[in-house]
Amino acid sequence: MSAQANGQSGGDGAFGEKQTQDIAAGANGQSKDAEKQAESKAEQDGQKHADGGDGGDGGQKHDGPEGGYDATPIPSRPAGFTIKVKFHKATNLPMADINSLSSDPYVLAQINTDVPTRHKEDPPLRFRTSTVRQDTDPEWNEDWIIANVPASGFKLKLRLYDEDPNDKDDRLGNVHITVPSLSEGWAGIPEQAYEVKARAGSKRAYAIRIVAVCFSKSKHIRGHLYVSIEMLGRTKPDGQNGRLYTAGPCRWVRHYDPILGRLANIKEPDNDDDGDDKQQQQQTNGQPQDKKDKKQKKVEKYNFQANQIQLQGPIPAELYHRYVEFKPWVKRMFTASGLTGGLIGKALHHQHSRVYHFDRQTVWGHFPQGPSLDMTAKFLDLVHWDKGGRIFTYVLTLDALWRFTETGQEFGIDMLSKHTMHSDVSIYIAFSGEFFIRRLKHGHRPEPPAPVEETSQDHPPEHEENEMHPPKDIGGGPPDTDPPRDPSHYQLVIDNDSGTYRPNAAMLPLLRKFLARSLPGLHIQTLDCKADADKMARMKGEQRDRKKAEGDDIVYTQGSRGSSVSSSDEDDLDRIERGRGGGGVGHGDGGNVFSQAARDQKLKGKGKLEKAKRTYGGRSRSAAGGGEDGDAVAGGQEEAS
């Protein structure tokens, strides 16, 4: 499929409704008939899957390795109910840190029902709250809206953790809430205190709690989690055949990591969202960010940035892709089977936790109203508008969670650019690839479509010339002035360039339509990494040229293409930088993935030893790496069961 015509998105509402269809058709500059023809062709191509190289075919034999696009339909169930779960607060939680006599708690929630899934390997539906720092009586007040919960009821499994940047997160306890049946007349559950069960909780944390109780007025050893559940009504028709999904709220998270930033020579840019922050509360570790902090943020420092946006569900049912078994060890990696798969999988899980962990620098916010121009502006802010010719690697999960980081040859840690890491080694995802942003000279004028090819639209709309940055300097924005804040001046160019999952190009129109609904006001163009290979290479080359023209020299270390993140000390990196005079390109030893994974395990053991010293030897937590430039290695969470 050739380049899909650029369009400008807009509108709210559930995917698949007539309003969204009209918006997508109008945004693309085509007639509704042309839009319907494109969608019909996408569905036909998806069912027959003529191109075996783009992925699987729903269980039928095809040429090439197993995996890729999967046309297995969602098992049909009646539409369920939409509920809102609210995590209010917790009290008297165990103390995981003996020095501060406190914890850094968050809640990991999972909902279980009898709704069948397409495959037993489909990921469970989960939600994670933000982390509240040094508080055994935290307040979250965060909502999780779930659609298609069946009339047969559900079981909500809640696990409370203490986040530890240097080691595996300590479990503080569990809460299980069972609702045996649902109906439109169900009264819900008002805010209620549930006792936190100590089963599988950290023995050390509870031991500290017991000691603290002995020397305090409080006589409560067990904590409580306050939760409420509200019935919002029957889920509207959404083309999901009763599949559960997160309907909201839309949420964005910006993660930082100074160590990875130094490894990749990524410096924190100036704050781009001063105007947006005045309109919505931006939070850091659960607290409003004051003006003094914002001024301090303009100080240049190394910081790698990873982003997450919870888009409004549901994901189109046809967007369903499995990892591709292009090598025998790939299956072992995704299933964590055997020594090889266990080592590589553990290294990737460790790296995902490192990149997407919540720490004192993590910033987040919500859009309770759903898709809006403010939400589109926030997305553009996360990708720094059209500054610096950046290219991003992305993964879109089955629950509409969009994860992305900057990518490129200058990133010495190759796995930071890999879709496997972004998906947290997930067997099934919705879509993956790369994207970048272009600024249009005329915001309300569509970009000229590509020349008509065999698979492109037969009758491209009339258009006028519309210059873009990059490649051209069109004025009115970077690199000379601040970027304009109107989303209509920007174009999202997104593709399916992912060797890990090999998304089906026939699904690109559905991806574009979903993003058009999620990011109103933004022009969107899709590229097929095969049919549009030349155009994609040219446009990405223009991005790299712009980055080279506007960027600095790069200093980084690089391992093999299969290596994982190493927790190198900043002193060593400073020494490398001084030795090279602050410029040039450096390469480390080319160790293989197994030795690198073994080194990661050794470093993890060292982190555990340091944690024990802090707990029993008196070293403060902040001094041990919890600060801004500490060696923050996030631990994973146990899988909810």
C-alpha positions as CSV (number, residue, x, y, z in Angstrom):
1,M,0.0,0.0,0.0
2,S,1.3,3.4,-0.9
3,A,1.3,6.4,1.3
4,Q,-2.1,7.1,2.8
5,A,-3.3,10.6,2.1
6,N,-2.5,13.1,4.7
7,G,-5.5,14.3,6.8
8,Q,-6.4,16.5,9.6
9,S,-8.1,14.7,12.5
10,G,-10.9,15.8,14.8
11,G,-13.9,14.8,16.8
12,D,-14.7,12.7,19.9
13,G,-16.8,9.6,20.6
14,A,-16.4,5.9,20.4
15,F,-14.4,4.5,17.5
16,G,-16.6,3.2,14.7
17,E,-19.4,5.7,15.1
18,K,-20.7,7.6,12.1
19,Q,-19.2,10.9,13.4
20,T,-15.7,9.5,13.5
21,Q,-16.1,8.1,9.9
22,D,-17.2,11.5,8.7
23,I,-14.3,13.2,10.4
24,A,-11.7,10.8,9.1
25,A,-13.1,11.1,5.5
26,G,-13.2,14.9,5.6
27,A,-9.8,15.1,7.2
28,N,-8.3,13.0,4.5
29,G,-9.7,15.3,1.8
30,Q,-11.5,12.3,0.2
31,S,-15.2,11.6,-0.3
32,K,-17.0,9.3,2.1
33,D,-17.2,6.7,-0.7
34,A,-13.4,6.7,-1.1
35,E,-13.0,6.3,2.6
36,K,-15.4,3.3,2.7
37,Q,-13.5,1.8,-0.3
38,A,-10.2,2.1,1.5
39,E,-11.6,0.5,4.7
40,S,-13.3,-2.3,2.7
41,K,-10.0,-3.0,1.0
42,A,-8.2,-3.0,4.4
43,E,-10.6,-5.5,5.8
44,Q,-10.4,-7.7,2.7
45,D,-6.6,-7.6,2.7
46,G,-6.5,-8.3,6.4
47,Q,-8.8,-11.4,6.0
48,K,-7.0,-13.0,3.1
49,H,-3.6,-11.6,4.1
50,A,-2.1,-11.9,0.6
51,D,1.3,-10.6,1.6
52,G,2.8,-13.4,3.8
53,G,5.8,-11.3,4.5
54,D,3.8,-8.8,6.5
55,G,2.7,-11.2,9.2
56,G,0.5,-14.1,10.1
57,D,-2.9,-15.1,8.8
58,G,-5.0,-16.2,11.7
59,G,-3.6,-19.7,11.9
60,Q,-3.4,-20.6,8.2
61,K,-0.2,-21.7,6.6
62,H,1.8,-19.0,4.8
63,D,5.2,-18.3,3.5
64,G,7.8,-16.9,6.0
65,P,8.2,-17.2,9.7
66,E,5.3,-17.5,12.1
67,G,3.8,-14.4,13.6
68,G,2.9,-10.9,12.4
69,Y,-0.7,-10.1,11.6
70,D,-3.3,-12.4,13.2
71,A,-6.8,-12.3,11.8
72,T,-8.3,-14.4,14.6
73,P,-11.7,-12.8,15.4
74,I,-12.7,-11.8,18.9
75,P,-15.0,-14.4,20.5
76,S,-18.5,-13.0,20.3
77,R,-20.1,-12.0,23.6
78,P,-23.0,-9.6,24.3
79,A,-21.9,-6.0,25.1
80,G,-21.2,-5.6,28.8
81,F,-21.2,-2.7,31.2
82,T,-18.9,0.2,31.8
83,I,-17.7,0.8,35.3
84,K,-15.4,3.3,37.0
85,V,-13.0,2.2,39.6
86,K,-11.6,4.9,41.8
87,F,-8.5,4.5,43.9
88,H,-8.9,7.0,46.7
89,K,-6.1,6.5,49.3
90,A,-4.4,4.0,51.6
91,T,-3.7,4.2,55.3
92,N,-1.2,2.5,57.7
93,L,0.8,0.9,55.0
94,P,4.0,-1.1,55.9
95,M,7.3,0.8,55.9
96,A,9.7,-0.5,53.3
97,D,12.5,1.9,54.2
98,I,13.8,1.8,57.7
99,N,15.7,5.1,57.3
100,S,12.7,7.2,56.4
101,L,10.2,4.9,58.2
102,S,8.1,5.3,55.0
103,S,7.3,3.8,51.6
104,D,6.8,4.9,48.0
105,P,3.5,3.2,47.3
106,Y,1.5,2.6,44.2
107,V,-1.3,0.3,43.2
108,L,-1.2,-2.3,40.4
109,A,-4.7,-3.4,39.5
110,Q,-5.9,-6.3,37.3
111,I,-9.5,-7.2,36.4
112,N,-10.4,-10.8,35.8
113,T,-13.7,-12.0,34.2
114,D,-15.0,-15.0,32.3
115,V,-14.9,-13.2,29.0
116,P,-12.9,-15.4,26.5
117,T,-9.8,-14.0,24.8
118,R,-8.6,-14.6,21.3
119,H,-5.5,-16.3,22.6
120,K,-4.4,-17.5,26.0
121,E,-1.3,-15.4,25.5
122,D,-3.3,-12.1,25.3
123,P,-2.0,-9.7,28.1
124,P,-4.3,-9.2,31.1
125,L,-6.1,-5.8,31.5
126,R,-4.2,-3.8,34.0
127,F,-3.9,-0.3,35.5
128,R,-1.1,1.3,37.5
129,T,-1.5,4.4,39.6
130,S,1.2,7.0,40.1
131,T,3.7,6.7,42.9
132,V,3.4,8.8,46.0
133,R,6.8,9.5,47.6
134,Q,7.6,8.7,51.3
135,D,4.1,8.3,52.6
136,T,2.4,5.4,54.4
137,D,-0.9,7.2,54.1
138,P,-0.9,8.0,50.3
139,E,-3.7,9.7,48.4
140,W,-4.2,8.9,44.6
141,N,-7.8,9.8,43.7
142,E,-7.2,8.2,40.3
143,D,-9.9,6.7,38.1
144,W,-9.9,3.6,35.9
145,I,-12.8,3.3,33.4
146,I,-13.4,-0.2,32.1
147,A,-15.8,-1.1,29.3
148,N,-17.6,-4.4,28.5
149,V,-17.5,-5.9,32.0
150,P,-19.8,-8.8,31.7
151,A,-23.1,-9.4,33.6
152,S,-21.4,-12.4,35.2
153,G,-19.3,-10.0,37.4
154,F,-15.6,-9.6,37.9
155,K,-12.8,-10.0,40.4
156,L,-10.5,-7.0,41.0
157,K,-7.0,-7.9,42.1
158,L,-5.1,-5.0,43.7
159,R,-1.5,-5.2,44.7
160,L,0.3,-2.4,46.6
161,Y,4.0,-2.0,46.0
162,D,6.8,0.1,47.3
163,E,8.8,1.4,44.4
164,D,12.5,0.9,44.7
165,P,14.7,2.4,41.9
166,N,17.7,0.1,42.8
167,D,15.9,-3.2,43.2
168,K,12.7,-5.2,42.8
169,D,9.7,-3.4,44.1
170,D,8.6,-4.7,47.5
171,R,5.0,-5.9,47.7
172,L,3.2,-4.2,50.6
173,G,0.1,-6.4,50.4
174,N,-3.0,-7.4,48.4
175,V,-6.7,-6.5,48.2
176,H,-9.3,-8.6,46.3
177,I,-12.7,-7.3,45.4
178,T,-15.3,-9.7,44.0
179,V,-18.6,-8.7,42.4
180,P,-20.6,-11.8,41.5
181,S,-23.0,-10.1,39.0
182,L,-23.8,-6.8,37.3
183,S,-26.8,-5.1,36.0
184,E,-27.8,-1.6,35.0
185,G,-29.5,-1.2,38.4
186,W,-26.4,-2.2,40.3
187,A,-25.8,0.3,43.1
188,G,-22.0,0.2,42.9
189,I,-19.7,0.3,45.8
190,P,-19.3,3.6,47.7
191,E,-15.9,4.5,49.0
192,Q,-15.0,1.6,51.2
193,A,-11.9,0.6,53.2
194,Y,-10.5,-2.9,52.4
195,E,-7.9,-4.5,54.7
196,V,-4.5,-5.0,53.0
197,K,-3.7,-8.6,53.3
198,A,-0.1,-9.4,54.2
199,R,0.1,-12.6,52.1
200,A,3.2,-12.5,49.9
201,G,4.0,-9.0,51.3
202,S,7.5,-8.0,52.2
203,K,8.4,-9.5,55.6
204,R,10.9,-6.8,56.1
205,A,8.4,-4.0,55.6
206,Y,5.9,-5.6,58.0
207,A,8.7,-6.2,60.6
208,I,9.5,-2.5,60.4
209,R,5.8,-1.7,60.8
210,I,5.5,-3.8,63.9
211,V,8.5,-2.2,65.5
212,A,7.2,1.3,64.6
213,V,3.8,0.5,66.1
214,C,5.4,-0.5,69.4
215,F,6.9,3.0,69.7
216,S,3.9,5.0,68.5
217,K,0.4,5.8,69.5
218,S,-1.0,4.0,66.5
219,K,-1.9,0.4,67.2
220,H,-2.9,-0.6,63.7
221,I,-0.5,-3.1,62.0
222,R,-2.6,-3.8,58.9
223,G,-3.2,-1.1,56.4
224,H,-6.4,-0.3,54.4
225,L,-7.0,0.6,50.8
226,Y,-10.0,2.8,50.0
227,V,-11.7,2.0,46.7
228,S,-15.1,2.9,45.1
229,I,-16.8,1.4,42.0
230,E,-19.5,3.2,40.0
231,M,-21.8,1.8,37.4
232,L,-21.8,4.0,34.3
233,G,-24.3,2.0,32.2
234,R,-24.3,-0.4,29.3
235,T,-21.3,-0.2,27.0
236,K,-22.3,1.3,23.6
237,P,-21.8,-0.8,20.4
238,D,-18.1,-0.6,19.7
239,G,-17.2,-3.5,17.3
240,Q,-15.3,-5.4,20.1
241,N,-17.7,-8.3,20.5
242,G,-17.7,-7.8,24.3
243,R,-13.9,-7.6,24.7
244,L,-12.8,-5.7,27.8
245,Y,-10.7,-2.5,27.4
246,T,-9.8,0.7,29.2
247,A,-12.1,3.4,28.1
248,G,-10.4,6.2,30.0
249,P,-9.3,8.5,31.3
250,C,-6.7,9.7,28.8
251,R,-3.4,10.1,30.6
252,W,0.1,11.0,29.7
253,V,3.4,10.2,31.5
254,R,6.9,11.6,30.8
255,H,9.7,9.5,32.3
256,Y,13.3,10.6,32.7
257,D,16.5,8.8,33.3
258,P,19.8,10.8,33.7
259,I,22.0,7.7,33.4
260,L,20.5,6.6,30.1
261,G,20.5,10.2,29.0
262,R,24.2,10.3,29.5
263,L,24.8,7.0,27.8
264,A,22.9,8.3,24.7
265,N,24.1,11.9,25.1
266,I,20.5,13.2,25.4
267,K,20.2,16.5,27.3
268,E,16.9,17.7,28.7
269,P,15.5,20.3,26.4
270,D,14.0,23.6,27.5
271,N,10.5,23.2,28.8
272,D,8.2,23.4,25.8
273,D,4.8,23.4,27.6
274,D,4.8,26.6,29.7
275,G,1.5,27.6,28.2
276,D,-0.1,24.2,28.6
277,D,0.9,24.0,32.2
278,K,-1.1,27.1,33.0
279,Q,-4.2,25.4,31.6
280,Q,-3.9,22.1,33.4
281,Q,-2.2,20.9,36.5
282,Q,1.1,19.2,35.8
283,Q,2.2,16.8,38.6
284,T,5.5,15.5,39.7
285,N,5.4,12.7,42.2
286,G,1.8,13.6,43.1
287,Q,2.6,17.3,43.9
288,P,2.0,20.4,41.7
289,Q,5.1,21.7,40.1
290,D,5.8,25.2,41.2
291,K,7.3,28.0,39.1
292,K,10.7,27.7,40.8
293,D,11.1,24.1,39.7
294,K,10.1,25.0,36.2
295,K,12.9,27.6,36.1
296,Q,15.4,25.1,37.3
297,K,14.3,22.7,34.6
298,K,15.8,25.0,32.0
299,V,19.3,24.1,33.3
300,E,20.8,21.7,30.7
301,K,21.4,18.3,32.0
302,Y,21.6,14.7,30.7
303,N,18.2,13.1,30.6
304,F,16.7,10.3,28.5
305,Q,13.0,10.7,28.0
306,A,10.4,8.0,27.5
307,N,6.7,8.7,27.1
308,Q,3.3,7.0,27.5
309,I,-0.1,8.1,26.5
310,Q,-3.3,6.2,27.4
311,L,-5.5,6.9,24.4
312,Q,-9.2,6.5,24.6
313,G,-10.2,2.9,23.8
314,P,-11.1,0.7,22.1
315,I,-8.3,-0.2,19.7
316,P,-9.9,-1.3,16.3
317,A,-10.4,-5.1,16.6
318,E,-8.4,-5.7,13.4
319,L,-5.2,-4.3,14.9
320,Y,-3.8,-7.5,16.3
321,H,-0.2,-8.6,15.8
322,R,2.0,-11.3,17.2
323,Y,5.8,-11.3,17.5
324,V,7.5,-12.8,14.4
325,E,9.7,-16.0,15.0
326,F,12.4,-15.0,12.6
327,K,15.0,-16.8,14.7
328,P,14.6,-19.9,16.9
329,W,15.6,-18.1,20.0
330,V,12.9,-15.4,19.5
331,K,10.1,-17.7,20.7
332,R,12.2,-18.6,23.8
333,M,12.8,-14.9,24.5
334,F,9.1,-14.1,24.4
335,T,8.0,-17.2,26.4
336,A,11.0,-17.0,28.8
337,S,11.8,-20.7,28.1
338,G,15.2,-22.2,28.3
339,L,18.5,-20.5,29.5
340,T,18.8,-18.4,26.4
341,G,15.2,-17.1,26.4
342,G,15.3,-16.6,30.2
343,L,18.4,-14.4,30.1
344,I,17.4,-12.3,27.1
345,G,13.8,-11.9,28.3
346,K,14.9,-10.9,31.8
347,A,17.3,-8.4,30.4
348,L,14.5,-6.8,28.3
349,H,12.0,-6.8,31.2
350,H,14.8,-5.1,33.3
351,Q,15.4,-2.5,30.6
352,H,11.7,-1.8,30.1
353,S,11.3,-1.3,33.9
354,R,14.4,1.0,33.8
355,V,13.1,3.2,31.0
356,Y,9.4,3.4,32.1
357,H,9.9,3.5,35.9
358,F,8.3,6.3,38.0
359,D,10.8,8.3,40.0
360,R,11.1,11.8,41.5
361,Q,11.4,13.3,38.1
362,T,8.4,11.6,36.5
363,V,5.7,14.0,35.3
364,W,2.2,13.2,34.4
365,G,-1.3,14.5,33.8
366,H,-4.9,13.6,32.8
367,F,-7.4,14.6,30.2
368,P,-10.8,13.6,31.8
369,Q,-12.7,15.1,28.9
370,G,-11.0,12.6,26.5
371,P,-9.6,13.5,23.1
372,S,-9.2,17.3,22.6
373,L,-7.0,19.9,21.1
374,D,-5.2,20.2,24.5
375,M,-4.4,16.5,24.4
376,T,-3.0,16.8,20.9
377,A,-0.9,19.8,22.0
378,K,0.4,17.7,24.9
379,F,1.4,14.9,22.5
380,L,3.3,17.5,20.3
381,D,5.0,18.8,23.5
382,L,6.1,15.3,24.4
383,V,7.8,14.9,21.0
384,H,9.1,18.5,21.2
385,W,7.0,19.7,18.2
386,D,9.2,19.9,15.1
387,K,12.4,20.6,16.9
388,G,15.6,18.8,15.9
389,G,14.3,16.4,13.3
390,R,13.6,13.6,15.8
391,I,12.4,10.1,14.9
392,F,10.5,8.0,17.4
393,T,10.0,4.3,17.9
394,Y,6.6,3.4,19.2
395,V,4.4,0.5,20.3
396,L,0.6,0.6,20.6
397,T,-0.7,-2.0,23.0
398,L,-4.1,-3.8,22.8
399,D,-5.3,-1.5,25.5
400,A,-4.6,1.7,23.6
401,L,-1.4,2.5,25.6
402,W,1.0,4.3,23.3
403,R,4.7,4.1,24.3
404,F,7.5,5.9,22.4
405,T,11.0,7.1,22.7
406,E,13.4,8.9,20.4
407,T,15.4,6.6,18.2
408,G,18.3,6.9,15.8
409,Q,21.8,5.7,15.0
410,E,23.2,8.0,17.7
411,F,21.6,6.0,20.4
412,G,24.4,3.8,21.6
413,I,22.1,1.5,23.6
414,D,20.4,-0.4,20.7
415,M,17.7,-2.0,22.8
416,L,16.3,1.5,23.6
417,S,15.2,1.5,20.0
418,K,13.6,-1.9,19.9
419,H,9.9,-2.6,19.9
420,T,10.4,-5.7,22.1
421,M,11.6,-3.4,25.0
422,H,8.7,-1.0,24.5
423,S,6.1,-3.7,24.6
424,D,7.7,-5.3,27.7
425,V,8.2,-8.5,25.7
426,S,4.5,-8.7,25.0
427,I,3.4,-11.6,22.7
428,Y,0.5,-9.6,21.2
429,I,0.2,-5.9,20.5
430,A,-1.9,-3.7,18.3
431,F,0.7,-1.9,16.1
432,S,4.3,-0.8,16.1
433,G,6.7,1.1,13.9
434,E,8.3,4.6,13.8
435,F,7.0,8.1,13.5
436,F,8.1,11.8,13.2
437,I,6.6,15.2,13.1
438,R,6.6,17.8,10.3
439,R,5.5,21.4,10.6
440,L,3.3,22.7,7.7
441,K,3.6,26.3,6.4
442,H,-0.2,26.5,5.9
443,G,-2.0,24.7,8.8
444,H,-5.3,24.2,7.1
445,R,-4.0,23.1,3.7
446,P,-3.4,19.4,3.2
447,E,0.0,18.2,2.1
448,P,0.2,17.1,-1.5
449,P,-0.4,13.3,-1.8
450,A,2.2,10.9,-3.2
451,P,2.1,10.1,-6.9
452,V,-0.6,7.6,-7.8
453,E,0.8,4.1,-7.6
454,E,-0.7,0.6,-7.9
455,T,-2.1,0.5,-4.4
456,S,-2.7,4.2,-3.7
457,Q,-5.9,6.1,-4.1
458,D,-7.2,6.4,-7.6
459,H,-8.4,10.0,-7.4
460,P,-6.2,12.1,-5.1
461,P,-7.9,15.3,-3.9
462,E,-7.1,18.7,-5.4
463,H,-4.3,20.4,-3.4
464,E,-2.0,23.3,-3.3
465,E,1.7,23.3,-2.5
466,N,2.4,23.3,1.2
467,E,6.1,23.4,2.4
468,M,7.2,21.5,5.5
469,H,9.9,21.7,8.1
470,P,11.9,19.7,7.8
471,P,13.3,19.7,5.2
472,K,12.7,23.4,4.4
473,D,13.2,26.4,6.7
474,I,9.7,27.9,6.4
475,G,10.0,30.5,9.2
476,G,7.6,31.0,12.1
477,G,9.1,28.3,14.2
478,P,12.2,26.2,14.9
479,P,15.1,26.5,14.6
480,D,14.9,30.3,14.9
481,T,11.8,30.8,17.0
482,D,9.5,28.9,19.3
483,P,7.1,26.5,17.5
484,P,3.5,27.6,16.9
485,R,1.0,25.9,19.4
486,D,-1.8,25.3,16.9
487,P,-1.9,21.5,16.2
488,S,-3.2,22.2,12.7
489,H,0.3,23.3,11.7
490,Y,1.7,19.8,12.3
491,Q,1.7,16.5,10.5
492,L,2.3,13.1,12.1
493,V,4.0,10.8,9.7
494,I,3.7,7.2,11.0
495,D,4.7,3.8,9.5
496,N,4.8,0.1,10.2
497,D,8.6,-0.3,10.2
498,S,9.0,-3.0,12.9
499,G,10.8,-6.2,12.3
500,T,9.7,-7.6,15.7
501,Y,6.0,-7.6,14.9
502,R,5.8,-6.8,11.2
503,P,2.4,-5.0,11.2
504,N,0.3,-5.6,8.2
505,A,0.3,-2.6,5.9
506,A,-3.4,-3.2,5.0
507,M,-4.2,-2.1,8.5
508,L,-2.6,1.4,8.2
509,P,-5.9,3.1,7.2
510,L,-7.5,1.8,10.5
511,L,-4.5,3.0,12.5
512,R,-4.8,6.4,10.9
513,K,-8.5,6.6,11.6
514,F,-8.0,5.6,15.2
515,L,-5.2,8.3,15.7
516,A,-7.4,10.8,13.9
517,R,-10.0,10.3,16.6
518,S,-7.4,10.3,19.4
519,L,-5.5,13.4,18.3
520,P,-8.0,16.0,17.0
521,G,-6.6,18.8,14.7
522,L,-3.5,16.9,13.7
523,H,-2.6,16.1,10.0
524,I,-1.8,12.3,9.7
525,Q,0.1,10.5,7.0
526,T,0.8,6.8,7.0
527,L,3.7,5.0,5.2
528,D,4.1,1.4,4.2
529,C,7.7,0.4,5.0
530,K,7.7,-1.8,1.8
531,A,5.6,-0.1,-0.9
532,D,6.8,3.4,0.3
533,A,10.3,2.3,1.1
534,D,11.9,5.0,-1.1
535,K,9.7,7.8,0.2
536,M,10.1,6.7,3.8
537,A,13.9,6.5,3.4
538,R,14.0,10.0,1.9
539,M,11.8,11.6,4.6
540,K,13.7,9.9,7.4
541,G,17.0,11.0,5.8
542,E,15.7,14.6,5.8
543,Q,14.9,14.2,9.5
544,R,18.4,13.0,10.3
545,D,20.0,15.8,8.2
546,R,17.9,18.3,10.2
547,K,19.0,16.7,13.5
548,K,22.6,16.8,12.4
549,A,22.3,20.5,11.4
550,E,20.6,21.5,14.7
551,G,22.3,19.0,17.1
552,D,25.6,18.6,18.8
553,D,28.4,16.1,18.5
554,I,27.7,12.8,20.2
555,V,29.5,10.8,22.8
556,Y,28.3,7.4,23.6
557,T,29.2,3.8,24.3
558,Q,27.8,1.0,22.1
559,G,27.5,-2.7,22.5
560,S,26.3,-5.4,20.2
561,R,22.9,-5.1,18.6
562,G,21.6,-7.6,21.1
563,S,23.0,-6.0,24.2
564,S,21.0,-4.7,27.1
565,V,21.3,-1.6,29.2
566,S,24.3,-1.5,31.5
567,S,24.2,0.5,34.7
568,S,27.5,2.2,34.1
569,D,28.6,4.8,36.7
570,E,28.5,8.4,35.7
571,D,32.1,8.8,36.7
572,D,33.1,6.3,34.0
573,L,31.0,8.2,31.4
574,D,32.5,11.5,32.5
575,R,36.0,10.0,32.0
576,I,35.0,8.8,28.5
577,E,33.7,12.3,27.6
578,R,36.8,14.0,29.0
579,G,39.0,11.6,27.1
580,R,37.3,12.5,23.8
581,G,37.1,16.2,24.4
582,G,33.4,16.2,24.4
583,G,32.9,15.1,20.8
584,G,33.1,12.2,18.5
585,V,31.7,8.8,18.5
586,G,33.0,6.0,20.7
587,H,32.3,2.3,20.7
588,G,32.6,-0.1,23.7
589,D,33.5,-3.8,23.5
590,G,31.1,-5.8,21.4
591,G,30.1,-8.3,24.0
592,N,27.2,-10.6,23.2
593,V,23.8,-10.6,24.7
594,F,24.5,-13.4,27.2
595,S,27.5,-11.8,28.8
596,Q,25.7,-8.5,28.9
597,A,22.7,-10.1,30.6
598,A,25.0,-11.7,33.1
599,R,26.5,-8.4,33.9
600,D,23.0,-6.9,34.4
601,Q,22.2,-9.7,36.9
602,K,25.5,-9.0,38.7
603,L,24.6,-5.3,38.9
604,K,21.1,-6.3,40.2
605,G,22.8,-8.4,42.9
606,K,24.9,-5.4,43.8
607,G,21.8,-3.3,44.1
608,K,20.3,-5.8,46.5
609,L,23.4,-5.7,48.6
610,E,23.3,-1.9,48.7
611,K,19.6,-2.0,49.7
612,A,20.5,-4.3,52.6
613,K,23.2,-1.9,53.7
614,R,20.8,1.0,53.6
615,T,18.2,-0.9,55.5
616,Y,20.4,-2.4,58.2
617,G,23.5,-0.3,58.0
618,G,22.0,3.2,58.2
619,R,22.8,4.6,54.7
620,S,20.0,7.0,53.6
621,R,17.8,6.1,50.7
622,S,18.3,9.3,48.9
623,A,22.1,9.0,49.1
624,A,21.8,5.5,47.7
625,G,20.6,6.5,44.3
626,G,17.1,7.9,44.7
627,G,18.2,11.4,43.7
628,E,18.2,13.1,40.3
629,D,21.5,11.7,39.1
630,G,21.4,8.4,41.0
631,D,21.9,5.0,39.3
632,A,18.1,4.4,39.2
633,V,17.4,0.8,38.1
634,A,13.7,0.1,38.4
635,G,12.5,-3.3,39.5
636,G,9.6,-5.1,37.9
637,Q,6.4,-6.1,39.6
638,E,5.3,-9.7,40.2
639,E,2.6,-10.8,37.8
640,A,-0.8,-10.6,39.3
641,S,-2.3,-14.0,39.8
